[in-house]
Every structure is written in C-alpha cells, then in structure tokens.
Amino acid sequence: MAKPYSALRAKMTPEARATAAEQTRMLLQEMPLQELRQARRMSQEQMAKNLHTRQSNVSRIEKRTDMYISTLRGVIKAMGGDLEIVARFPDGSVRINQFEELDEALTA
C-alpha cells in the first residue's frame, strides 16, 4: 500500500527536504504549455472558451514546438498571465518590447 507523502517527508533529513524543495522550485520555473495549463487548473475546454476557438485547436497549440509570438501571448493571456520576451547575455538582460507594440496594433 502507498504511504502518504507526509509520512515519507517526516522521515527525510532537513537537507533532503531542502534539496527536494529546490528541485520542485526549478521544475516549476520551466514547463511545456500543457503542464502550465494543468498547473493553473484549467481544462482545454476552458482555454478554448477564453481563446474563442475549439478544444481541438488548443490541443494542437499545446503540441507545437514553433508558433507565432502573438499565438503564445494569447494562450498566456487566456491563462491569466502576461508574456515577456527577454534576451539574456553574459553582461545582462534586455526585455524586448517590439512584440508588444505589434500585439497592441493587432487588437486595436
């Protein structure tokens, strides 16, 4: 029989708990769109309604490895978030804003 997580966690050393917490934090910083949607507790049907499309289109979007920034921005907005594009260099990061201007022009 499976043991409850709380019982397993109680047996862990403080170091093991800290390691597990750090691994969890890192996993939550990166994930595919499908997992992000699920983490936000949204169904594909809910996403489709927010995007004014069909559930099959949401499924297709989640499977894509390449898409328009405007499509990705719409998906993120449908989940209640905002998309930022950041270029990272050894000497610092730069937020790219030209896509926001394009997005605003498309929705105006």
C-alpha contacts under 8 A as a table, 3 or more apart, distances in Angstrom:
res1	aa1	res2	aa2	distance
3	K	7	A	6.70
3	K	8	L	7.02
4	P	7	A	5.48
4	P	8	L	6.70
5	Y	8	L	5.08
5	Y	9	R	5.97
6	S	9	R	5.02
6	S	10	A	6.09
7	A	10	A	5.19
7	A	11	K	6.75
8	L	11	K	5.39
8	L	12	M	6.77
9	R	12	M	5.17
9	R	17	R	7.31
12	M	15	E	7.96
12	M	16	A	5.85
12	M	17	R	6.19
13	T	16	A	5.12
13	T	17	R	6.27
14	P	17	R	5.06
14	P	18	A	6.16
15	E	18	A	5.08
15	E	19	T	6.17
16	A	19	T	5.03
16	A	20	A	6.10
17	R	20	A	5.07
17	R	21	A	6.09
18	A	21	A	5.06
18	A	22	E	6.19
19	T	22	E	5.15
19	T	23	Q	6.19
20	A	23	Q	5.10
20	A	24	T	6.13
21	A	24	T	5.09
21	A	25	R	6.18
22	E	25	R	5.03
22	E	26	M	6.22
23	Q	26	M	5.14
23	Q	27	L	6.16
24	T	27	L	5.13
24	T	28	L	6.21
25	R	28	L	5.26
25	R	29	Q	6.53
26	M	29	Q	5.23
26	M	30	E	7.05
27	L	30	E	5.66
27	L	31	M	7.10
28	L	31	M	6.73
31	M	35	E	6.09
31	M	36	L	6.19
32	P	35	E	5.47
32	P	36	L	6.24
32	P	62	E	7.78
33	L	36	L	4.94
33	L	37	R	6.06
33	L	62	E	5.69
34	Q	37	R	5.17
34	Q	38	Q	6.26
34	Q	62	E	5.61
35	E	38	Q	4.97
35	E	39	A	5.96
36	L	39	A	4.98
36	L	40	R	6.19
37	R	40	R	5.09
37	R	41	R	6.41
37	R	42	M	5.54
37	R	43	S	7.26
37	R	79	M	6.99
38	Q	41	R	4.83
38	Q	42	M	5.62
38	Q	43	S	6.96
39	A	42	M	7.64
40	R	79	M	7.23
42	M	46	Q	6.13
42	M	47	M	6.84
42	M	79	M	7.73
43	S	46	Q	5.17
43	S	47	M	6.37
44	Q	47	M	4.99
44	Q	48	A	6.02
44	Q	55	Q	5.61
44	Q	58	V	6.15
44	Q	59	S	7.06
45	E	48	A	5.03
45	E	49	K	6.27
45	E	54	R	7.54
45	E	55	Q	5.25
46	Q	49	K	5.15
46	Q	50	N	6.32
47	M	50	N	5.08
47	M	51	L	6.07
47	M	55	Q	7.55
47	M	58	V	6.96
47	M	75	V	7.74
47	M	78	A	6.29
47	M	79	M	7.23
48	A	51	L	5.03
48	A	52	H	5.79
48	A	53	T	4.93
48	A	54	R	5.24
48	A	55	Q	5.13
48	A	57	N	7.52
48	A	58	V	6.06
49	K	52	H	5.01
49	K	53	T	6.34
49	K	54	R	7.46
50	N	53	T	7.90
50	N	78	A	5.42
51	L	74	G	7.15
51	L	75	V	7.20
51	L	78	A	6.26
53	T	57	N	6.66
53	T	58	V	7.68
54	R	57	N	5.36
54	R	58	V	6.79
55	Q	58	V	5.09
55	Q	59	S	6.38
56	S	59	S	5.06
56	S	60	R	6.26
57	N	60	R	4.96
57	N	61	I	6.15
58	V	61	I	5.07
58	V	62	E	6.20
59	S	62	E	5.22
59	S	63	K	6.48
60	R	63	K	5.28
60	R	64	R	6.52
61	I	64	R	5.32
64	R	67	M	6.73
67	M	71	T	6.62
67	M	72	L	6.96
68	Y	71	T	5.20
68	Y	72	L	6.51
69	I	72	L	5.08
69	I	73	R	5.97
69	I	99	F	7.50
70	S	73	R	4.99
70	S	74	G	6.13
70	S	99	F	7.93
70	S	103	D	6.39
71	T	74	G	5.13
71	T	75	V	6.32
72	L	75	V	5.10
72	L	76	I	6.21
72	L	83	L	7.84
73	R	76	I	5.17
73	R	77	K	6.09
73	R	82	D	7.01
73	R	83	L	5.57
74	G	77	K	5.05
74	G	78	A	6.07
75	V	78	A	5.05
75	V	79	M	6.51
76	I	79	M	5.15
76	I	80	G	6.52
76	I	81	G	5.24
76	I	82	D	6.06
76	I	83	L	6.41
77	K	80	G	4.89
77	K	81	G	4.86
77	K	82	D	5.71
77	K	83	L	7.67
78	A	81	G	7.32
84	E	95	R	7.18
84	E	96	I	7.59
84	E	97	N	7.99
85	I	95	R	5.91
85	I	96	I	5.42
85	I	97	N	7.34
86	V	93	S	6.62
86	V	94	V	5.61
86	V	95	R	4.35
86	V	96	I	5.74
87	A	93	S	5.59
87	A	94	V	5.22
87	A	95	R	6.32
87	A	96	I	7.05
88	R	92	G	6.15
88	R	93	S	4.35
88	R	94	V	6.53
89	F	92	G	5.16
89	F	93	S	5.75
96	I	99	F	7.31
97	N	100	E	5.41
97	N	101	E	6.97
98	Q	101	E	5.31
98	Q	102	L	6.59
99	F	102	L	5.02
99	F	103	D	6.09
100	E	103	D	4.97
100	E	104	E	6.08
101	E	104	E	5.14
101	E	105	A	6.21
102	L	105	A	5.12
102	L	106	L	6.25
103	D	106	L	5.12
103	D	107	T	6.37
104	E	107	T	5.27
104	E	108	A	6.10
105	A	108	A	5.25
